[in-house]
Amino acid sequence: MNILQKKPGTFIFLDSNFQSHQFDDYDDIPEDLDIQHVVCFLPKIPPSPHTLQDHELINSWNGVLIKLMEKINGTTSN
């Protein structure tokens, strides 16, 4: 996957103070953002026909969400 490829979508989170944070690109989310709740995790799927990079990005979203939830819950998967 091209590391410069955008990861667009609608991503809304609540921090520990229940303040809302919205992002239009997943890579714009600060690493140190204290995410407590996921309100919206809606990646934008590129229109067909899909390139190999599109398929790689589409297939990566489930793993991205799992890692995010693990971070929020303080757990890790095997």
Helices and strands as residue ranges (DSSP letters): E 8-15, E 20-25, G 26-28, E 35-43, H 52-73
